[in-house]
């Protein structure tokens, strides 16, 4: 696993990351598993700047940023293309800056002698065997919004730096400071389009060197990346095409490959046993991740894709995925709450009619769903959610029929023991009380939370790709600059319901990057069929995994009956709490991995080494 | 898979077709939302659909049929209430009847991929579903066809 860590303090530390390599120019800072080329530094005496990861800045640009480091203008260090961690020292102050989507998260823990920081919470927990924080895990399962319990991590006594914040370490201790505005000044879609195009083009170009390049070729988002990459290098494009999916991804992929000369296309045929939840009986086969990783559930499918990539390419390379494209290029219908709050009633109604058409319901039903969220703010919404958690569990209905909220409760909240629900409610009440700089628009909040969640998920997928296939996964839609360019367009414009991905359309129409029929596409594939097949085929394993012997059950985070009934519904082909089951299974696997395969994170430092 | 076919952004059809589409949709909405008991309402609706089939005898050109279905969906953007597959497909069938043409009204379900989904659509005899996404085997089983 790749991670970075550091120590800041008066006295000498007695350990360092196992297999860690010291970062040149910065004392007591290590990277583990990162290739030397991905750790780059520039420095002048007490001013040092290091980036870890895919950073698009040239050596010169790094040197030119040193005055910004000296002046402690940290935000200036976050605008290069790519996805990376920044560690910068200016005199006595050390700043650790993660990225906006949490692909390089920052955690820390303080003790009397100093502060340990790391990009991995498990490593910091392993310093003294800190246990999992059940309330935070409950929050992860109940609403999956990482910033709701802002500074709490999945482990007790490990602190988390929330999205858009950086960690400042100085002689007076650790401080967390915001570097990204809560809300971006809004930019019209037409004006933002060239910025989006430039950001995406650069994000793709940054990752292309002499490594072989491959890409997913499925939906609009991944196709865009594949075509951008094809402008620089030959691209091995793969489409997962199981017959059961019954979508048109393969047809579009073939057409695209025929139209773009440097794309070589390969279809990955599905296999009967390549369904969700396959291979969960042997958890040692799965790479360990820092947080619950939903890709463990779809690992068999991802392995088939990456296996084909490895087979068709001369060597391990970089693989582009359209992950998070939906999150930055479109918007969920919850933005209607913002339109109502801002009294844009006509626009709200006209959008609601279209959403109603797409959801086979009436505009009044759509508006009724968002009415409450339009009247409350974030803190108020948390208080309401807390009150809801104190009431008895609800019966399951599809999430799409529940009222929209700033922090909506998922079905898993209803699977928890009453005692855990009360503890979660208390934590939410406290969070509401301590909330500072809350966003005014619901879309601003939920977009950030979606991205943070996707960033963590993609990190898990990246671990899988790297550990098993040696492939570097690139998810440019999660890059800082791409996020900034896209989210500057208000959600009601990005999510314009009558048009599919209008921002991508405006950015790439007439540029010759994408064949025109790709941008005109209005369909989107999905993996529903394989999810249901998996729920049916592996119901027994799932029941056992989440049954009375499960770790989640031991913590009171799931109870047996709802799981059984959800699995029964799936077996009958009825709609069920599919996404929630997915989340819960990933959490259970993670907990078991923590217990059964403790990783050796640290090694003792002998005095002689410490002196050297 | 999802698609945004249920909503049409482009105005389509000739003037008489658009008028027929508006009238057909209006009629369908009245029928499907009659303030009577559900089974009675459905009986009236079926009777109307059968009548429509008798009224429209002449065949319909596939491109005209597509335009007509799109015109009904486009008209539906004015209606804030429910105008889902049931309403728009019946609207299209009635609109065709008003023009003296024939479209079949189909009700059915889709089992694969799960979950089970109920659906209604308009079908052109001999050609198949109109204005539906059928590429890649995206099909529903017909339970009732009028």
Interface residues (C-beta under 8 A of the other chain):
Chain A: X243 X244 X245 X246 X247 X248 X250 X251 X349 X352 X353 X354 X356 X357 X358 X360 X361 X362 X363 X364 X365 X497 X498 X499 X500 X522 X523 X524 X525 X526 X528 X529 X532 X570 X573 X574 X575 X576
Chain B: X1 X2 X3 X4 X5 X6 X7 X9 X73 X76 X77 X79 X80 X81 X82 X83 X84 X85 X111 X112 X113 X114 X115 X116 X133 X135 X136 X137 X138
